[in-house]
Each structure stands twice: as C-alpha cells, then as structure tokens.
Amino acid sequence: MNDKVLNYNFNILLSGVFVKALGSGMYSIGAMMLVLFISGNPFYSGVAFFVVGLPSCISFLIAPFANYVSYKKALVLCELTKSILLLSIPLLYTFSMLHVWTVIMIMFVVALISTFTYPIETTLVPTFVGKENVVKANSYINMLRESLDVVFLAAAGIIIAMIGSVTAILITAGCHLITTVLYLFFRLEVVKHKETFRLKQTLHNYRHDLKEGLIYIRPTILPHIIAAAVLLNFFTGSMFASIPAFSLMQGGNEAYYGYYLVAMTLGLLIGSFLTPRIKHLPYSKLTMGAALLSGVFWIGSSMLPVWYSLTFYCIGFIGVGVINILIISIVQQQVEEKMIGRVITILVSLSAIGQPLGALVGGAVSSAASPVYPIMMAGMMMVVFSMYFLVHPLLRSLESIDKLSVFKQTAK
C-alpha cells in the first residue's frame, strides 16, 4: 500500500510541500513584520491581511482556470514567478526603493498564484496514488504540512530575529526556486482540454449554486451555524491583523510573532484531535463550551505577560479547532450529497469575506488605539456567541451531530 502511495510523482509533490513549508514559515512572519517595520503603523498589517485574504473570496473564479492548462507547466511557471516576485523585495530594499505598498501588492499576487496552484496540486493527488489511496495520501500531506508549520514557525521567528525580515523573504524566494526545479521532474501525461473557460458561464453557475443553496438551508438550523463560521472568521481576522504589533509589544522582537503563530497552530491541532473524542456530546453544549473557552482565554491573553499570554492564546484556539470541525462535519453529515457543494459554496464565500474585512477593522483599531483591543474584542464576541446559543430555545437544545437533524429541528 505504501509503495502505491509513496510513488515517484507523489514523492516529488511531498518534497515540494516540505520545501514550501520551510519557506512559508519564514514568509508568514517575515512579510508581515516587514510591512509593520516599513510603515510603523499596525493599520498596514490589517491591509496586508486583507489583500492576502482577497484571493479566497474570488477562488471560484480563479480555480476553474486550472482545468485548462498543462498542470506541470502551470506549477513550474507559478513557483518560478513567486520566486522572482519575492526576490524583488530584497533587491528593492538594497537600493532603498522598497515601499510598503510594493510589499503589500507582491503579497497579494503571491496569494493569488497560490489560490490558482492549490486546486492543481489537489487534482493531481488521485492521479498519482489512485482513488482508493486518496485518504491516506491526503493524510500524509496534511500531517506533513501541520507538523512542519509548528516546527518551522517557531524556528522562523528566532531566525528572523537574528537575520531580519528581508533576508527571510530571500530564503523564501530560494525555497520557491527549489520547488520549481523539483516540479520539473514530474512525469505527467499531456491532457488536451476541448472545452474553453467562460467567465460568464462560471459566474452564472456560481450565482445559481448560491441561490439553490440559500433556498435549501433557509428552513434549517444551518443559517445559525454558517453565521457562527462568518463571525468566527471576522473576529479572528481582526485579531490576526493585530498580532504582529501585539507580539512586538509583548516580547520585543520578531521571534514572539512566530511563537504566537505556533500557539495558534498547536491550539487548532489539539482541537482537531479532541473533536472526534467528544463529538458524542450535545452539539449545543460543545459549541457553547468551545466558544466560551476561546473567549475567556483570548481576553486573558490580551492582558497577561507574554508567556502566560501565549499559553492562553493557544488554549483559546482549541475551542476554535473544535468549532471548525463540528461545522464541517454537520454539513457533510446532514446535507444531502448533491447539495453539499452548494452549501459549502455559501459557507466558504461568506467566511472568506469575513476574515479580510475583520483584518481591516483590526488594523484600524490597532492603529487608532492599541493592538490589545482587537484581541480583547474577539474574546468578548466569542463569549457573546456562546451566550446566544444559551438563550436561543432551539440552539441550546441541539443533540450530538450524529443524532442531530437540521430539518426536523427547523430554525425559529
């Protein structure tokens, strides 16, 4: 079985994931800290998070293009383009020509390219390993990405504190160049696409799916659940935008921004690990408890010294990890198969809009007042959300997700 999964092409893909994860750790911290250092204003951190999140809002338009290109050429050219774009940052910095808006625009284009290449890599997995091994292959990729995120983010913060954000971005450019070379070794059959991409038809299909999905979920409890996802994304977005400035205020250098990212990743991983073991509990109690846990500990994180703050920040994300898994699980289990895509379209579209808008608000509040307030606001809103479930007569009585019926218990 392992031989069928860990074959020539899949090993190249895994190698690319490994190298990009190394660069991603550097880039996640280096780019955001560079924006903050050049501008000296946390508002631009919010703008940077906003533009990086924008491609997700239009992913339904970007992703279909992937079906009309040579996969190998697209991956190679995209990785090479990202490398060149990122290389331009240290070059411009060397000649004192680097402006904060230049960095932000490069971050946007890099995010746009990643939105295009992600569905290609996802599409290639079953062709590499066979449909019967897809779950195992995806688990390899996800475990590799998530475990490397924890290690590389922690290391990246310390390294950037010593070498600086610009050098870190240069290393990221090198990682994308190495990935370009790796992808040149893919052995893929050339597939000719008879159909052409039509933007008008794609927009029409998207609107049709959105409308059908809205009609489908209207008489159910799903609007409450989707509202939870949107609210979660908005306030975590506002919090993320404030964390670069907050981490500097707490710890004094870039390493602490890496520690906060590691704390978040660890919390989400623990939440994902716990959810299957507690899913037998009533959905209402799980959601109330998880939201309350996140809210209380995020409020504490905003007020405590750095190491206590990091611990509380991590614990807060355990609740978020639980809520995320529960939301996706309910959609997958409760929605009929032909409608899952339409409901996911609504969930992804609204959630994708929430986080960038939240980032703008978080950046503005951090700039006008203090980076402490967006974190505190996020915590308070999670507590309010928990209370909403408690006082709503329907939501507070929901059964476990295995017994729950979104149609028998319609929203009041």
Legacy VTK file of the C-alpha trace (Angstrom):
# vtk DataFile Version 3.0
C-alpha trace
ASCII
DATASET POLYDATA
POINTS 412 float
0.000 0.000 0.000
2.783 2.426 0.932
4.538 1.702 -2.379
1.372 2.684 -4.247
1.083 5.925 -2.280
4.742 6.899 -1.954
5.469 6.606 -5.667
7.747 8.744 -7.867
5.332 11.630 -8.608
3.807 11.720 -5.129
7.263 11.819 -3.529
8.095 14.870 -5.667
4.851 16.513 -4.536
5.672 15.740 -0.875
9.179 17.124 -1.365
7.638 20.323 -2.764
5.298 20.541 0.242
8.296 20.171 2.583
10.411 22.851 0.885
7.459 25.264 0.591
6.601 24.723 4.270
10.131 25.812 5.180
9.745 28.962 3.084
6.173 29.539 4.250
7.263 29.724 7.895
9.784 32.414 7.005
7.345 34.251 4.747
4.396 34.215 7.185
6.426 36.048 9.780
8.896 37.973 7.621
6.402 39.598 5.247
4.013 40.756 7.978
6.813 42.083 10.171
8.371 43.863 7.168
5.061 45.629 6.469
4.921 46.735 10.105
8.557 47.879 10.187
8.418 49.845 6.918
5.129 51.569 7.733
5.448 51.816 11.513
1.645 51.590 11.577
-0.416 48.476 12.556
-3.139 49.597 10.128
-0.983 48.373 7.232
-0.777 44.944 8.874
-4.570 44.890 8.582
-4.353 45.929 4.928
-1.779 43.179 4.279
-4.009 40.522 5.863
-6.927 41.938 3.855
-5.205 41.627 0.454
-3.800 38.180 1.280
-7.350 37.025 2.103
-8.946 38.539 -1.009
-7.991 35.721 -3.435
-10.035 33.314 -1.284
-13.107 35.472 -1.954
-12.704 35.027 -5.717
-11.311 31.489 -5.680
-14.445 30.267 -7.508
-13.300 32.371 -10.481
-9.596 31.522 -10.245
-9.755 27.756 -9.641
-11.575 26.827 -12.919
-8.643 28.180 -14.967
-6.589 25.287 -13.582
-8.649 22.873 -15.718
-7.475 24.480 -18.960
-3.691 24.493 -18.553
-0.845 21.986 -18.575
-0.525 21.044 -14.903
3.261 20.635 -14.984
3.905 23.892 -16.881
1.474 25.798 -14.641
3.097 24.573 -11.422
6.624 25.262 -12.668
5.810 28.742 -14.009
3.821 29.702 -10.903
6.569 28.640 -8.490
9.169 30.456 -10.607
7.004 33.599 -10.704
6.589 33.559 -6.914
10.349 33.193 -6.532
11.033 36.196 -8.813
8.400 38.356 -7.103
9.774 37.622 -3.636
13.360 38.131 -4.844
12.392 41.667 -5.915
11.759 42.640 -2.263
15.391 42.298 -1.060
16.612 43.847 -4.341
14.407 46.919 -3.908
15.369 47.115 -0.244
19.084 47.077 -1.146
18.604 50.149 -3.367
16.334 51.894 -0.808
13.389 51.691 -3.233
11.090 49.449 -1.175
7.706 50.919 -0.255
5.075 49.348 1.990
2.531 49.274 -0.853
5.031 47.397 -3.048
5.335 44.683 -0.391
1.549 44.514 0.013
0.977 44.202 -3.759
3.581 41.436 -4.033
1.895 39.616 -1.144
-1.435 39.893 -2.990
-0.052 38.482 -6.255
1.715 35.625 -4.433
-1.565 34.754 -2.652
-3.403 34.934 -5.990
-0.947 32.486 -7.584
-1.258 30.107 -4.611
-5.053 30.150 -4.994
-4.531 29.031 -8.606
-1.987 26.260 -7.904
-3.695 24.705 -4.866
-6.525 23.035 -6.875
-3.935 21.721 -9.367
-1.961 20.008 -6.602
-5.220 18.669 -5.113
-6.335 17.351 -8.514
-3.017 15.580 -9.096
-3.131 13.551 -5.857
-5.676 10.918 -7.064
-3.852 10.608 -10.426
-0.615 9.878 -8.537
-1.911 7.399 -5.936
-5.257 6.129 -7.272
-8.676 6.966 -5.860
-8.537 4.109 -3.356
-5.465 5.681 -1.677
-6.576 9.335 -1.700
-7.465 9.482 2.012
-4.098 8.064 3.025
-2.243 10.382 0.625
-4.125 13.458 1.870
-3.389 12.492 5.460
0.331 12.319 4.606
0.200 15.799 3.069
-1.845 17.340 5.902
0.252 15.783 8.670
3.419 16.948 6.933
2.109 20.499 6.490
0.710 20.858 10.012
3.670 19.316 11.839
6.141 21.346 9.785
4.132 24.513 10.473
4.664 24.067 14.211
8.405 23.408 13.875
9.218 25.925 11.131
7.139 28.781 12.549
8.917 28.517 15.889
12.318 28.309 14.211
11.477 31.060 11.706
10.625 33.570 14.430
14.008 33.035 16.123
15.923 33.074 12.818
14.198 36.271 11.628
15.027 37.959 14.933
18.700 37.325 14.075
18.834 37.847 10.282
15.936 40.248 9.656
12.705 40.082 7.637
14.274 40.945 4.252
16.782 38.084 4.414
13.974 35.751 5.473
11.996 36.672 2.347
15.131 35.992 0.273
15.234 32.480 1.785
11.538 32.038 0.899
12.311 33.041 -2.708
15.030 30.363 -2.722
12.574 27.757 -1.434
10.155 28.509 -4.271
13.041 28.257 -6.758
13.969 24.818 -5.371
10.293 23.781 -5.662
10.347 24.960 -9.300
13.271 22.624 -10.009
11.551 19.741 -8.170
8.351 20.133 -10.200
10.362 19.938 -13.431
10.834 16.238 -12.629
7.102 15.421 -12.640
6.176 12.714 -15.162
2.709 13.731 -16.304
0.694 12.805 -19.336
-0.263 15.751 -21.511
-4.055 16.197 -21.460
-5.756 18.278 -24.138
-8.764 20.234 -22.933
-11.503 20.524 -25.522
-13.574 22.999 -23.537
-12.656 26.633 -23.039
-13.099 28.612 -19.879
-16.050 31.009 -19.956
-16.164 33.654 -17.237
-19.831 34.483 -17.856
-20.865 30.829 -17.532
-18.772 30.404 -14.366
-20.433 33.449 -12.766
-23.856 32.159 -13.804
-23.139 28.723 -12.287
-21.856 30.324 -9.080
-24.981 32.508 -8.700
-27.213 29.500 -9.443
-25.444 27.336 -6.819
-25.589 30.170 -4.293
-29.328 30.705 -4.850
-30.131 26.987 -4.639
-28.034 26.657 -1.510
-29.774 29.595 0.193
-33.224 28.164 -0.601
-32.118 24.748 0.679
-30.781 25.942 4.056
-33.494 28.524 4.809
-35.832 26.189 6.796
-32.962 24.603 8.766
-30.604 25.482 11.607
-27.754 25.832 9.095
-28.034 29.667 8.848
-27.141 29.829 12.562
-24.193 27.501 12.012
-22.956 29.410 8.954
-23.357 32.688 10.872
-21.058 31.157 13.505
-18.401 30.492 10.853
-18.664 34.033 9.458
-18.497 35.592 12.934
-15.542 33.397 13.840
-13.660 34.403 10.689
-14.389 38.129 11.083
-13.091 38.397 14.644
-10.157 36.030 14.190
-9.267 38.156 11.131
-9.288 41.312 13.261
-7.165 39.551 15.862
-4.647 38.225 13.314
-4.088 41.765 11.999
-3.172 42.990 15.488
-0.866 40.103 16.446
2.328 41.412 14.697
2.196 44.686 16.680
0.917 42.923 19.822
3.765 40.367 19.758
6.364 43.148 19.437
4.738 44.986 22.330
4.758 41.798 24.431
8.143 40.297 23.589
10.162 42.961 21.807
11.262 41.093 18.653
10.065 39.039 15.671
10.575 35.711 17.432
7.461 36.311 19.515
5.283 36.693 16.426
6.442 33.202 15.480
5.579 31.952 18.969
2.038 33.328 18.679
1.609 31.595 15.297
2.884 28.337 16.804
0.482 28.751 19.749
-2.406 29.169 17.304
-1.373 26.123 15.242
-0.960 23.951 18.343
-4.372 25.010 19.635
-6.066 24.168 16.321
-4.283 20.783 16.194
-5.353 19.924 19.753
-8.921 20.977 18.913
-8.909 18.770 15.802
-7.547 15.877 17.855
-10.144 16.290 20.617
-13.264 16.702 18.464
-13.708 13.028 17.409
-13.448 12.059 21.083
-16.129 14.472 22.313
-18.490 14.536 19.317
-20.974 12.308 21.205
-21.790 15.257 23.455
-24.711 17.572 22.511
-23.738 19.981 19.723
-25.244 22.909 21.648
-23.104 22.278 24.742
-19.963 21.671 22.694
-20.423 24.923 20.779
-21.250 26.954 23.894
-18.324 25.474 25.794
-15.834 25.855 22.931
-16.846 29.471 22.225
-16.742 30.364 25.928
-13.326 28.701 26.284
-11.963 30.691 23.319
-13.468 33.959 24.513
-12.285 33.797 28.119
-8.753 32.713 27.251
-8.338 35.277 24.430
-9.415 38.053 26.807
-6.860 36.734 29.285
-4.210 36.550 26.553
-4.693 40.249 25.768
-3.984 41.285 29.372
-1.300 38.902 30.684
2.535 38.880 30.435
3.934 37.257 27.307
4.386 33.593 28.324
1.014 33.409 30.084
-0.453 35.263 27.099
0.956 32.676 24.671
-0.460 29.811 26.744
-3.900 31.427 26.922
-3.789 32.227 23.188
-3.096 28.547 22.425
-5.897 27.295 24.698
-8.322 29.749 23.058
-7.659 28.169 19.661
-8.527 24.706 20.991
-12.144 25.901 21.080
-11.852 27.267 17.532
-10.468 23.929 16.326
-13.470 22.119 17.836
-15.996 24.565 16.306
-14.355 24.330 12.856
-14.522 20.526 12.771
-18.107 20.475 14.059
-19.325 22.936 11.406
-17.783 20.988 8.507
-18.954 17.659 9.983
-22.578 18.853 10.243
-22.592 19.998 6.609
-21.055 16.695 5.446
-23.363 14.500 7.555
-26.645 16.384 7.449
-26.783 17.810 3.924
-27.778 15.526 1.050
-24.855 14.705 -1.230
-25.944 16.713 -4.275
-26.373 19.862 -2.150
-23.107 19.676 -0.164
-21.214 21.640 -2.823
-23.825 24.429 -2.829
-23.893 24.707 0.964
-20.080 24.682 1.093
-20.126 27.464 -1.546
-22.208 29.631 0.812
-20.056 28.740 3.818
-16.751 29.402 2.025
-17.944 32.581 0.282
-19.292 34.257 3.422
-16.417 33.075 5.602
-13.847 34.230 3.050
-15.364 37.713 3.076
-15.448 37.840 6.881
-11.744 37.383 7.576
-10.306 40.098 5.250
-12.908 42.626 6.437
-12.108 41.720 10.033
-8.402 42.260 9.277
-9.097 45.817 8.094
-11.064 46.570 11.261
-8.360 45.002 13.440
-5.616 47.004 11.742
-7.581 50.255 12.096
-8.321 49.644 15.802
-4.676 48.695 16.480
-3.510 51.888 14.770
-6.041 54.215 16.418
-5.886 52.725 19.907
-3.857 49.611 20.782
-3.289 46.094 19.351
-4.646 44.781 22.659
-8.231 45.769 21.790
-8.862 43.563 18.694
-7.789 40.501 20.704
-9.995 41.534 23.604
-12.898 42.274 21.204
-12.512 38.845 19.581
-12.663 37.219 23.008
-15.721 39.235 24.037
-17.595 38.368 20.837
-16.895 34.658 21.343
-18.417 34.955 24.831
-21.445 36.763 23.328
-21.767 33.998 20.730
-21.729 31.376 23.493
-24.454 33.292 25.329
-26.513 33.484 22.108
-26.567 29.683 21.926
-27.519 29.552 25.597
-30.544 31.890 25.342
-31.854 30.644 21.967
-34.505 27.978 22.773
-33.674 25.853 19.716
-29.892 26.162 19.632
-29.397 25.331 23.304
-31.227 22.007 22.904
-29.415 20.583 19.854
-28.337 16.936 20.091
-24.962 15.457 19.145
-24.055 15.734 15.454
-24.704 12.002 14.926
-28.297 12.369 16.176
-28.970 15.919 15.065
-31.390 16.537 12.196
-31.174 20.011 10.679
-34.614 19.566 9.075
-36.583 18.070 11.937
-35.493 20.925 14.161
-36.082 23.933 11.934
-34.816 27.343 12.904
-37.247 29.569 14.771
LINES 1 413
412 0 1 2 3 4 5 6 7 8 9 10 11 12 13 14 15 16 17 18 19 20 21 22 23 24 25 26 27 28 29 30 31 32 33 34 35 36 37 38 39 40 41 42 43 44 45 46 47 48 49 50 51 52 53 54 55 56 57 58 59 60 61 62 63 64 65 66 67 68 69 70 71 72 73 74 75 76 77 78 79 80 81 82 83 84 85 86 87 88 89 90 91 92 93 94 95 96 97 98 99 100 101 102 103 104 105 106 107 108 109 110 111 112 113 114 115 116 117 118 119 120 121 122 123 124 125 126 127 128 129 130 131 132 133 134 135 136 137 138 139 140 141 142 143 144 145 146 147 148 149 150 151 152 153 154 155 156 157 158 159 160 161 162 163 164 165 166 167 168 169 170 171 172 173 174 175 176 177 178 179 180 181 182 183 184 185 186 187 188 189 190 191 192 193 194 195 196 197 198 199 200 201 202 203 204 205 206 207 208 209 210 211 212 213 214 215 216 217 218 219 220 221 222 223 224 225 226 227 228 229 230 231 232 233 234 235 236 237 238 239 240 241 242 243 244 245 246 247 248 249 250 251 252 253 254 255 256 257 258 259 260 261 262 263 264 265 266 267 268 269 270 271 272 273 274 275 276 277 278 279 280 281 282 283 284 285 286 287 288 289 290 291 292 293 294 295 296 297 298 299 300 301 302 303 304 305 306 307 308 309 310 311 312 313 314 315 316 317 318 319 320 321 322 323 324 325 326 327 328 329 330 331 332 333 334 335 336 337 338 339 340 341 342 343 344 345 346 347 348 349 350 351 352 353 354 355 356 357 358 359 360 361 362 363 364 365 366 367 368 369 370 371 372 373 374 375 376 377 378 379 380 381 382 383 384 385 386 387 388 389 390 391 392 393 394 395 396 397 398 399 400 401 402 403 404 405 406 407 408 409 410 411
